Amino acid sequence: MPPDPPRPRAQPAVVLYGPPASGKDTITAALTALDGRYQHFRPLKVGAGRTAGYRVSTPAQLEQLRAAGAVVFETHRYGAVYAIDRAGIAELLDADAIPVLHLAEPAALPALADAFPTVAWVTVALACPRAGAEERIRARGTGDTAARLAAYDTFEPLPDPDLTVDTASVSPTAAASLIAATATATRRRH
C-alpha cells in the first residue's frame, strides 16, 4: 500500500498579544523588514482617535458586516469600535502573506481559530513593565494616557502562548527572529 500523500502545511498567522504600548507596532515593522510576507492586519475602526494602522469605517458599514456574519471579533475601547473582519484576513491569506494581528483580549483567539480553522495561529505574548508602557504611551501623545493605562492595568494575560517576549529587554529585531522561527516550527507541526 502506498504511503499517504503529505498533508499541505497550514498557512501561518501571528497574533501579537499584549497590553497597550507593549511593542506590537514596532515588532510588526521588524517582522515585515525581516520577511516581507509578514503583513500587519489592519482592523476596521469606527470612532475617533488614531487612524494609522486601521481601516476607518462607519457605523453603518460595520452594522452591514455584522448582519452578514462577516465580523470575526470586535472590541470597544477608547471610545471606538475595532473589528476583525473575515474579508480582511482572507485577503492577506489569499495573497500568501502571513497576517500579523494585534490583540489584547483572549476571547479573540478562539473566534479566530473558529473562523479560520486551517490557519496555524502563532500566539506571541508581549510583555513590558508598566513604567515602560507609560513612557511609550506618553511619547505617542494621543491624549488618552489614563484610558490606556487603565487598559494596561486590567489586561488579561494569555495562559499558554506559543512564545513570550519581554519587549523591554529583547530588541525588535531579535523578537522578530524569534517569532519567525516559532511560526516556522508551528507550521511544520500542523
C-alpha positions as CSV (number, residue, x, y, z in Angstrom):
1,M,0.0,0.0,0.0
2,P,1.5,3.4,-1.0
3,P,2.1,5.9,1.8
4,D,-0.4,8.7,2.3
5,P,0.5,11.8,0.3
6,P,2.0,14.6,2.5
7,R,-0.6,16.9,4.0
8,P,-0.2,20.5,2.9
9,R,1.3,22.7,5.6
10,A,-1.1,25.1,7.3
11,Q,-0.6,28.7,6.4
12,P,0.7,30.6,9.5
13,A,-0.6,33.8,11.0
14,V,0.8,35.6,14.0
15,V,-1.1,37.1,16.9
16,L,0.9,39.7,18.9
17,Y,-1.0,39.7,22.1
18,G,-0.2,42.4,24.7
19,P,-1.3,45.4,26.7
20,P,-1.2,48.9,25.3
21,A,2.4,50.0,24.4
22,S,3.9,46.6,24.7
23,G,5.5,46.9,21.2
24,K,3.0,45.4,18.8
25,D,3.6,48.1,16.1
26,T,7.4,48.1,16.5
27,I,7.7,44.3,16.3
28,T,5.3,44.1,13.3
29,A,7.6,46.6,11.5
30,A,10.6,44.4,12.4
31,L,8.8,41.2,11.2
32,T,8.0,42.9,7.9
33,A,11.6,44.1,7.5
34,L,12.8,40.5,8.2
35,D,10.4,38.9,5.7
36,G,8.0,40.9,3.6
37,R,5.4,38.1,3.8
38,Y,4.6,39.3,7.3
39,Q,1.9,41.9,6.9
40,H,0.0,43.8,9.5
41,F,-3.7,43.1,9.5
42,R,-5.3,46.5,9.8
43,P,-8.6,46.1,11.7
44,L,-11.7,48.1,11.0
45,K,-12.1,51.1,13.3
46,V,-15.2,53.1,13.9
47,G,-14.7,56.2,16.1
48,A,-12.3,59.0,16.8
49,G,-8.6,58.9,17.6
50,R,-5.6,57.4,15.9
51,T,-6.2,56.2,12.4
52,A,-2.8,54.9,11.4
53,G,-2.8,51.1,11.3
54,Y,-6.6,50.9,10.9
55,R,-9.2,50.8,8.1
56,V,-11.6,53.6,9.0
57,S,-15.2,52.5,8.7
58,T,-18.6,53.9,9.5
59,P,-21.2,52.6,12.0
60,A,-23.5,51.7,9.0
61,Q,-20.7,49.8,7.3
62,L,-19.9,47.9,10.4
63,E,-23.5,47.1,11.0
64,Q,-23.8,45.7,7.5
65,L,-20.8,43.4,8.1
66,R,-22.3,42.2,11.4
67,A,-25.6,41.4,9.7
68,A,-23.7,39.4,7.1
69,G,-21.8,37.4,9.7
70,A,-18.5,38.9,8.4
71,V,-17.2,40.2,11.7
72,V,-15.0,37.6,13.4
73,F,-14.4,39.6,16.6
74,E,-14.9,43.2,17.8
75,T,-13.9,45.2,20.8
76,H,-14.9,48.5,22.3
77,R,-12.1,50.7,23.7
78,Y,-11.0,54.3,23.9
79,G,-14.4,55.4,22.6
80,A,-14.1,53.4,19.4
81,V,-15.0,50.0,18.0
82,Y,-12.3,47.8,16.5
83,A,-13.3,44.9,14.3
84,I,-11.6,41.9,12.7
85,D,-13.4,41.1,9.5
86,R,-13.2,37.8,7.5
87,A,-12.5,39.5,4.2
88,G,-9.6,41.5,5.6
89,I,-7.8,38.4,6.9
90,A,-8.8,36.3,3.8
91,E,-7.3,38.9,1.5
92,L,-3.9,38.6,3.2
93,L,-4.1,34.8,3.3
94,D,-5.1,34.7,-0.4
95,A,-2.0,36.8,-1.2
96,D,0.2,34.3,0.6
97,A,1.0,36.9,3.2
98,I,1.4,36.0,6.9
99,P,-1.1,38.1,8.7
100,V,0.1,39.8,11.9
101,L,-2.8,40.7,14.2
102,H,-2.6,43.0,17.3
103,L,-4.8,41.8,20.1
104,A,-5.4,42.4,23.8
105,E,-8.5,40.2,24.6
106,P,-8.2,36.4,25.0
107,A,-11.7,35.9,23.6
108,A,-10.5,36.9,20.1
109,L,-8.3,33.8,19.9
110,P,-11.0,31.1,19.8
111,A,-13.0,33.3,17.5
112,L,-10.1,33.4,15.0
113,A,-9.5,29.7,15.3
114,D,-13.2,29.0,14.6
115,A,-13.3,31.4,11.6
116,F,-10.0,30.2,10.1
117,P,-9.5,26.6,11.2
118,T,-6.8,25.8,8.6
119,V,-4.6,28.6,9.7
120,A,-1.7,27.8,12.1
121,W,-2.2,30.6,14.6
122,V,1.0,31.5,16.4
123,T,0.3,33.4,19.7
124,V,3.1,35.7,21.0
125,A,2.6,37.3,24.4
126,L,4.3,40.6,24.6
127,A,5.2,42.0,28.0
128,C,6.5,45.3,29.1
129,P,6.8,46.8,32.6
130,R,4.1,49.3,33.3
131,A,6.6,52.2,33.7
132,G,8.0,51.4,30.2
133,A,4.5,51.2,28.8
134,E,3.5,54.5,30.4
135,E,6.6,56.2,28.9
136,R,5.7,54.8,25.4
137,I,2.1,55.9,25.8
138,R,3.1,59.4,26.8
139,A,5.5,59.6,23.9
140,R,2.7,58.9,21.4
141,G,0.9,62.0,22.5
142,T,-2.6,60.6,21.7
143,G,-4.2,62.3,24.7
144,D,-5.7,59.2,26.2
145,T,-2.9,58.2,28.6
146,A,-5.2,57.5,31.5
147,A,-7.5,55.2,29.4
148,R,-4.6,53.3,28.0
149,L,-3.0,52.8,31.5
150,A,-6.4,51.6,32.7
151,A,-6.4,49.1,29.9
152,Y,-2.9,48.1,30.8
153,D,-3.9,47.6,34.5
154,T,-6.9,45.3,33.6
155,F,-5.1,43.4,30.8
156,E,-5.7,39.7,30.9
157,P,-2.6,37.6,30.1
158,L,-2.7,34.5,27.9
159,P,-2.5,31.2,29.8
160,D,-0.4,29.4,27.2
161,P,1.1,31.4,24.4
162,D,3.5,29.8,21.8
163,L,6.1,32.4,22.7
164,T,6.6,35.2,25.3
165,V,8.7,38.2,24.6
166,D,9.7,40.9,27.1
167,T,9.9,44.0,24.8
168,A,11.8,45.9,27.5
169,S,14.7,43.5,27.2
170,V,14.5,42.0,23.7
171,S,15.2,44.2,20.7
172,P,12.5,44.3,18.0
173,T,14.9,42.6,15.5
174,A,15.6,39.8,17.9
175,A,11.9,39.4,18.7
176,A,11.1,39.3,15.0
177,S,13.6,36.5,14.5
178,L,12.2,34.5,17.5
179,I,8.6,34.9,16.2
180,A,9.6,33.9,12.6
181,A,11.3,30.8,14.0
182,T,8.3,29.9,16.1
183,A,5.9,30.4,13.2
184,T,8.1,28.1,11.0
185,A,8.1,25.4,13.8
186,T,4.3,25.8,14.4
187,R,3.6,25.5,10.7
188,R,5.6,22.2,10.5
189,R,3.6,20.7,13.4
190,H,0.3,21.4,11.6
